[in-house]
Amino acid sequence: MTVVRRAIEFLFRRLLRSRLGVALGIAVLVLGVVGAARLVAGPTDLTSGLSNRPADPITTVHPTTGDDGAISTTTTPSPVTRPGQAAPELVAERFVAAWLGRPGQTAEDWHDALRPLSTAGLTEKLAGADPTDVPAGAVTGDVTISPRGETFVEATIPLDGGHLRLELLGIDGRWLVDAVDWSRDE
């Protein structure tokens, strides 16, 4: 019994307190955790995961085919206007005239002139705007319309000193300005 006792004392006093003993203890602990995890996980399927990847890259377009970018349609849908309502070009012209304002016009009159030509969202955004801050004074060219769909149109209007870009929405066939963007000429 003394031999067993001495062996246990040696194990706990000398071997486990040394660096070698700590390293062996950690190794036994790691192997025990990995072994337990494998027992709990059950058998593995060798055909799943990364080992089941194709040998060649997956392609959806033949390599000799031309541009594989976005599909472009050759026909852009025409804007739809309800009978008796103004076309997008006319709404854009009216909006620009109201946006440029007239000398001595009050902010309230300016907002009242823009309101029937604007969506509720744009009217809300322009609530704090002042007509004296409009960076242009006159239209210098014709309205250019770029249809983006049946109910969405972009209008570009050249003004003295820059270009005004309007986004118009066709809500139930009635066109209203939804966004205003100003860019200065350089």
Contacts in CASP RR format, 6 or more apart in sequence:
PFRMAT RR
TARGET T0000
AUTHOR 0000-0000-0000
METHOD contacts of the structure
MODEL  1
MTVVRRAIEFLFRRLLRSRLGVALGIAVLVLGVVGAARLVAGPTDLTSGL
SNRPADPITTVHPTTGDDGAISTTTTPSPVTRPGQAAPELVAERFVAAWL
GRPGQTAEDWHDALRPLSTAGLTEKLAGADPTDVPAGAVTGDVTISPRGE
TFVEATIPLDGGHLRLELLGIDGRWLVDAVDWSRDE
15 21 0 8 1.000
16 22 0 8 1.000
16 25 0 8 1.000
61 68 0 8 1.000
76 147 0 8 1.000
76 148 0 8 1.000
76 149 0 8 1.000
77 147 0 8 1.000
77 149 0 8 1.000
77 150 0 8 1.000
78 147 0 8 1.000
78 150 0 8 1.000
79 87 0 8 1.000
79 88 0 8 1.000
79 145 0 8 1.000
79 147 0 8 1.000
79 149 0 8 1.000
79 150 0 8 1.000
79 151 0 8 1.000
79 153 0 8 1.000
79 170 0 8 1.000
79 175 0 8 1.000
80 150 0 8 1.000
80 151 0 8 1.000
80 170 0 8 1.000
80 173 0 8 1.000
81 87 0 8 1.000
81 88 0 8 1.000
81 170 0 8 1.000
81 173 0 8 1.000
81 175 0 8 1.000
82 172 0 8 1.000
82 173 0 8 1.000
82 174 0 8 1.000
85 173 0 8 1.000
85 174 0 8 1.000
85 175 0 8 1.000
86 94 0 8 1.000
86 175 0 8 1.000
87 175 0 8 1.000
88 145 0 8 1.000
88 153 0 8 1.000
88 155 0 8 1.000
88 168 0 8 1.000
88 170 0 8 1.000
88 175 0 8 1.000
89 143 0 8 1.000
89 145 0 8 1.000
89 155 0 8 1.000
91 117 0 8 1.000
91 168 0 8 1.000
91 175 0 8 1.000
91 176 0 8 1.000
91 177 0 8 1.000
92 143 0 8 1.000
92 145 0 8 1.000
92 155 0 8 1.000
92 157 0 8 1.000
92 166 0 8 1.000
92 168 0 8 1.000
92 177 0 8 1.000
93 143 0 8 1.000
93 157 0 8 1.000
94 117 0 8 1.000
95 114 0 8 1.000
95 117 0 8 1.000
95 118 0 8 1.000
95 166 0 8 1.000
95 177 0 8 1.000
96 139 0 8 1.000
96 143 0 8 1.000
96 157 0 8 1.000
96 159 0 8 1.000
96 164 0 8 1.000
96 166 0 8 1.000
97 139 0 8 1.000
98 110 0 8 1.000
98 113 0 8 1.000
98 114 0 8 1.000
98 117 0 8 1.000
99 114 0 8 1.000
99 134 0 8 1.000
99 164 0 8 1.000
99 180 0 8 1.000
100 134 0 8 1.000
100 136 0 8 1.000
100 137 0 8 1.000
100 138 0 8 1.000
100 139 0 8 1.000
100 159 0 8 1.000
101 110 0 8 1.000
101 113 0 8 1.000
101 131 0 8 1.000
101 134 0 8 1.000
105 131 0 8 1.000
107 129 0 8 1.000
107 130 0 8 1.000
107 131 0 8 1.000
110 131 0 8 1.000
111 123 0 8 1.000
111 126 0 8 1.000
111 127 0 8 1.000
111 129 0 8 1.000
114 123 0 8 1.000
114 126 0 8 1.000
115 123 0 8 1.000
117 176 0 8 1.000
117 177 0 8 1.000
118 126 0 8 1.000
118 176 0 8 1.000
118 177 0 8 1.000
118 178 0 8 1.000
119 169 0 8 1.000
119 171 0 8 1.000
119 176 0 8 1.000
119 177 0 8 1.000
119 178 0 8 1.000
121 178 0 8 1.000
122 176 0 8 1.000
122 177 0 8 1.000
122 178 0 8 1.000
122 179 0 8 1.000
122 180 0 8 1.000
126 180 0 8 1.000
135 161 0 8 1.000
135 162 0 8 1.000
135 182 0 8 1.000
135 184 0 8 1.000
136 159 0 8 1.000
136 160 0 8 1.000
136 161 0 8 1.000
136 162 0 8 1.000
136 164 0 8 1.000
136 182 0 8 1.000
137 159 0 8 1.000
137 160 0 8 1.000
138 159 0 8 1.000
138 160 0 8 1.000
139 157 0 8 1.000
139 158 0 8 1.000
139 159 0 8 1.000
140 158 0 8 1.000
140 159 0 8 1.000
140 160 0 8 1.000
141 157 0 8 1.000
141 158 0 8 1.000
143 155 0 8 1.000
143 156 0 8 1.000
143 157 0 8 1.000
144 155 0 8 1.000
144 156 0 8 1.000
144 157 0 8 1.000
145 153 0 8 1.000
145 154 0 8 1.000
145 155 0 8 1.000
146 153 0 8 1.000
146 154 0 8 1.000
146 155 0 8 1.000
146 156 0 8 1.000
147 153 0 8 1.000
148 154 0 8 1.000
151 169 0 8 1.000
151 170 0 8 1.000
151 171 0 8 1.000
151 173 0 8 1.000
152 167 0 8 1.000
152 168 0 8 1.000
152 169 0 8 1.000
152 170 0 8 1.000
153 167 0 8 1.000
153 168 0 8 1.000
153 170 0 8 1.000
153 175 0 8 1.000
154 165 0 8 1.000
154 166 0 8 1.000
154 167 0 8 1.000
154 168 0 8 1.000
155 165 0 8 1.000
155 166 0 8 1.000
155 167 0 8 1.000
155 168 0 8 1.000
156 163 0 8 1.000
156 164 0 8 1.000
156 165 0 8 1.000
156 166 0 8 1.000
157 163 0 8 1.000
157 164 0 8 1.000
157 165 0 8 1.000
157 166 0 8 1.000
161 184 0 8 1.000
161 185 0 8 1.000
162 182 0 8 1.000
162 183 0 8 1.000
162 184 0 8 1.000
162 185 0 8 1.000
163 182 0 8 1.000
163 183 0 8 1.000
163 185 0 8 1.000
164 180 0 8 1.000
164 181 0 8 1.000
164 182 0 8 1.000
165 180 0 8 1.000
165 181 0 8 1.000
165 182 0 8 1.000
165 183 0 8 1.000
166 177 0 8 1.000
166 179 0 8 1.000
166 180 0 8 1.000
166 181 0 8 1.000
167 177 0 8 1.000
167 178 0 8 1.000
167 179 0 8 1.000
167 181 0 8 1.000
168 175 0 8 1.000
168 176 0 8 1.000
168 177 0 8 1.000
168 178 0 8 1.000
169 175 0 8 1.000
169 176 0 8 1.000
169 178 0 8 1.000
170 176 0 8 1.000
END
